[in-house]
Amino acid sequence: MKNFKKKFPKFGFTFQGESADGQITGKSIFLICFVAILFMMAVTVIVFFLAVKGSEEVLVPNVTGLPLEEGLLEMQVRELYPKIQLRYSDLPGDEGLILEQDPVAGTIVKASRRIDLVVSRGVVVNEIEDYTGMKIEDLRIKLQTLFSGSRTLITISEPMYKADESEAGTILSQNPPPGTQISQPVELELVVSRGPSYEQTRVPNLAGLSVTEILAQMSRSKITFDFTSRVATDEEIAAGKSGTIVSQDTSKEFVPNFTRLAAEFAFPLEPVNDNVYGIFTTTLPAYPYALNMQVKVIYPDGQESTLTSFAHPGGKLTVPYALPKNSQLILVVEGRETAKTTVR
């Protein structure tokens, strides 16, 4: 094969073709590599400027308040892409509407940008359930839990109470009726049982009973006791009456359930066997019927026990005690801590 030469004056060298034995010379290899490097540099520069230029910039549309389908069409026209998050909303009838967007309308972004959309999955509950037979306190807790963190769609108006054979606090009837669709916030009107009517209780004889015996009497009696105390006299101490009931109202033998009964203690002035005598006193709201209550005690060593359990209609509450100093007394009403005090 013949050799050939070709001059490249711009680059300062002469291209030598194949030699007679078919081998490529060193200058040929250098030229090929040099051209390849130039080509790669050109491609790199083009890609760089294309990347810098990026996507076309677009204006983010206002899709808040639109049905999801319409909002998606608006974004598709501008080559924007949604990232959807579902959330319960506060207003009935807005299921499927776009509640929020990020970035907000009017923001300039590059095409193909993802837009965060919060879409309503509707309200937590969309119709009135059947609440008859439930305890009204249980319904209050249920509604409070159901609408926690969102707008309350169902509230309870002041109930109407009536005597009934059902347990006190039981819902007897409701308005609106079950199945009513919720199109706006609803106020429930309830008729609630006060418990059996005309039930009466025999007035117990409390004279001479100790604090421990009185606490047991409170647990089994349907009387609301109003306890007071005074310092025991020397005669009462000598007669062993210190720390006991020394007087009570005995004007009636039978009274309606949870009638208030006054009774007075004669307490020692100083602790007895390291126990301090006193009366835990607090004022509660007036309830339409007696609620279940407990007084718990936490002793100075950390041990805990129930001092007494009873039913009480609210108002002034008094509970006697004989406990070590620095014990804590905690009043629990229907499972909720309501008041506390420390024995001093």
Solvent accessible surface area in square Angstrom, and as a share of the most:
residue,aa,sasa,rsa
1,M,151,0.67
2,K,178,0.75
3,N,87,0.45
4,F,105,0.44
5,K,149,0.63
6,K,120,0.51
7,K,157,0.67
8,F,51,0.21
9,P,118,0.74
10,K,188,0.80
11,F,107,0.45
12,G,68,0.65
13,F,43,0.18
14,T,40,0.23
15,F,43,0.18
16,Q,43,0.19
17,G,2,0.02
18,E,61,0.27
19,S,30,0.20
20,A,73,0.56
21,D,108,0.56
22,G,38,0.37
23,Q,116,0.52
24,I,95,0.48
25,T,38,0.22
26,G,56,0.54
27,K,109,0.46
28,S,4,0.03
29,I,97,0.49
30,F,122,0.51
31,L,29,0.14
32,I,107,0.54
33,C,66,0.40
34,F,72,0.30
35,V,82,0.47
36,A,46,0.36
37,I,94,0.48
38,L,87,0.43
39,F,138,0.57
40,M,125,0.56
41,M,116,0.52
42,A,51,0.40
43,V,65,0.37
44,T,88,0.51
45,V,76,0.44
46,I,105,0.53
47,V,87,0.50
48,F,117,0.49
49,F,128,0.53
50,L,117,0.58
51,A,74,0.58
52,V,96,0.55
53,K,160,0.68
54,G,35,0.34
55,S,49,0.32
56,E,134,0.60
57,E,110,0.49
58,V,23,0.14
59,L,94,0.47
60,V,3,0.01
61,P,13,0.08
62,N,102,0.52
63,V,1,0.00
64,T,62,0.36
65,G,46,0.44
66,L,52,0.26
67,P,50,0.31
68,L,39,0.19
69,E,118,0.53
70,E,86,0.39
71,G,0,0.00
72,L,59,0.29
73,L,113,0.56
74,E,68,0.30
75,M,2,0.01
76,Q,127,0.57
77,V,120,0.69
78,R,79,0.29
79,E,105,0.47
80,L,3,0.02
81,Y,110,0.42
82,P,42,0.26
83,K,127,0.54
84,I,76,0.39
85,Q,111,0.50
86,L,99,0.49
87,R,103,0.38
88,Y,105,0.40
89,S,10,0.06
90,D,54,0.28
91,L,95,0.47
92,P,27,0.17
93,G,83,0.80
94,D,16,0.08
95,E,125,0.56
96,G,27,0.26
97,L,54,0.27
98,I,1,0.01
99,L,43,0.22
100,E,82,0.37
101,Q,20,0.09
102,D,83,0.43
103,P,14,0.09
104,V,98,0.57
105,A,44,0.34
106,G,45,0.43
107,T,47,0.27
108,I,102,0.52
109,V,12,0.07
110,K,100,0.42
111,A,6,0.05
112,S,67,0.43
113,R,111,0.41
114,R,149,0.54
115,I,1,0.00
116,D,62,0.32
117,L,1,0.01
118,V,20,0.11
119,V,3,0.02
120,S,2,0.01
121,R,117,0.43
122,G,7,0.06
123,V,20,0.12
124,V,50,0.29
125,V,19,0.11
126,N,90,0.46
127,E,68,0.31
128,I,1,0.00
129,E,69,0.31
130,D,86,0.45
131,Y,4,0.01
132,T,57,0.33
133,G,56,0.54
134,M,54,0.24
135,K,60,0.26
136,I,1,0.01
137,E,37,0.17
138,D,75,0.39
139,L,0,0.00
140,R,94,0.34
141,I,79,0.40
142,K,75,0.32
143,L,12,0.06
144,Q,135,0.60
145,T,98,0.57
146,L,57,0.28
147,F,8,0.03
148,S,85,0.55
149,G,91,0.87
150,S,38,0.25
151,R,102,0.37
152,T,63,0.37
153,L,3,0.01
154,I,2,0.01
155,T,64,0.37
156,I,31,0.16
157,S,25,0.16
158,E,152,0.68
159,P,13,0.08
160,M,130,0.58
161,Y,38,0.15
162,K,99,0.42
163,A,50,0.38
164,D,43,0.22
165,E,150,0.67
166,S,38,0.24
167,E,115,0.52
168,A,25,0.19
169,G,0,0.00
170,T,19,0.11
171,I,2,0.01
172,L,50,0.25
173,S,49,0.32
174,Q,24,0.10
175,N,79,0.40
176,P,28,0.18
177,P,78,0.49
178,P,68,0.43
179,G,40,0.39
180,T,48,0.28
181,Q,117,0.52
182,I,9,0.04
183,S,90,0.58
184,Q,121,0.54
185,P,65,0.41
186,V,24,0.14
187,E,105,0.47
188,L,0,0.00
189,E,97,0.44
190,L,4,0.02
191,V,34,0.19
192,V,0,0.00
193,S,0,0.00
194,R,122,0.45
195,G,4,0.04
196,P,64,0.41
197,S,54,0.35
198,Y,210,0.80
199,E,71,0.32
200,Q,105,0.47
201,T,25,0.15
202,R,138,0.50
203,V,22,0.13
204,P,23,0.15
205,N,117,0.60
206,L,0,0.00
207,A,60,0.47
208,G,47,0.45
209,L,43,0.21
210,S,38,0.25
211,V,7,0.04
212,T,103,0.60
213,E,83,0.37
214,I,0,0.00
215,L,14,0.07
216,A,46,0.36
217,Q,23,0.10
218,M,11,0.05
219,S,61,0.39
220,R,169,0.62
221,S,15,0.09
222,K,87,0.37
223,I,8,0.04
224,T,2,0.01
225,F,7,0.03
226,D,32,0.17
227,F,4,0.02
228,T,73,0.42
229,S,53,0.34
230,R,91,0.33
231,V,84,0.48
232,A,7,0.06
233,T,61,0.35
234,D,115,0.60
235,E,128,0.57
236,E,25,0.11
237,I,94,0.47
238,A,92,0.71
239,A,69,0.53
240,G,57,0.55
241,K,104,0.44
242,S,36,0.23
243,G,5,0.04
244,T,14,0.08
245,I,3,0.01
246,V,40,0.23
247,S,55,0.35
248,Q,34,0.15
249,D,67,0.35
250,T,94,0.54
251,S,92,0.60
252,K,134,0.57
253,E,103,0.46
254,F,93,0.39
255,V,11,0.07
256,P,79,0.49
257,N,38,0.19
258,F,49,0.20
259,T,48,0.28
260,R,94,0.34
261,L,10,0.05
262,A,58,0.45
263,A,4,0.03
264,E,48,0.22
265,F,0,0.00
266,A,0,0.00
267,F,14,0.06
268,P,25,0.16
269,L,137,0.68
270,E,117,0.53
271,P,75,0.47
272,V,63,0.36
273,N,135,0.69
274,D,117,0.60
275,N,45,0.23
276,V,25,0.14
277,Y,60,0.23
278,G,12,0.12
279,I,37,0.19
280,F,10,0.04
281,T,75,0.43
282,T,28,0.17
283,T,107,0.62
284,L,10,0.05
285,P,88,0.55
286,A,93,0.72
287,Y,50,0.19
288,P,48,0.30
289,Y,20,0.07
290,A,22,0.17
291,L,9,0.04
292,N,97,0.50
293,M,3,0.02
294,Q,62,0.27
295,V,0,0.00
296,K,59,0.25
297,V,0,0.00
298,I,48,0.24
299,Y,64,0.24
300,P,80,0.50
301,D,105,0.54
302,G,52,0.50
303,Q,122,0.54
304,E,103,0.46
305,S,48,0.31
306,T,66,0.39
307,L,34,0.17
308,T,6,0.04
309,S,45,0.29
310,F,16,0.07
311,A,30,0.24
312,H,6,0.03
313,P,30,0.19
314,G,4,0.04
315,G,19,0.19
316,K,99,0.42
317,L,1,0.01
318,T,3,0.01
319,V,1,0.00
320,P,0,0.00
321,Y,25,0.10
322,A,27,0.21
323,L,9,0.04
324,P,43,0.27
325,K,119,0.50
326,N,74,0.38
327,S,0,0.00
328,Q,67,0.30
329,L,0,0.00
330,I,18,0.09
331,L,0,0.00
332,V,19,0.11
333,V,9,0.05
334,E,62,0.28
335,G,69,0.67
336,R,123,0.45
337,E,106,0.47
338,T,66,0.38
339,A,25,0.19
340,K,111,0.47
341,T,49,0.29
342,T,39,0.23
343,V,1,0.00
344,R,183,0.67
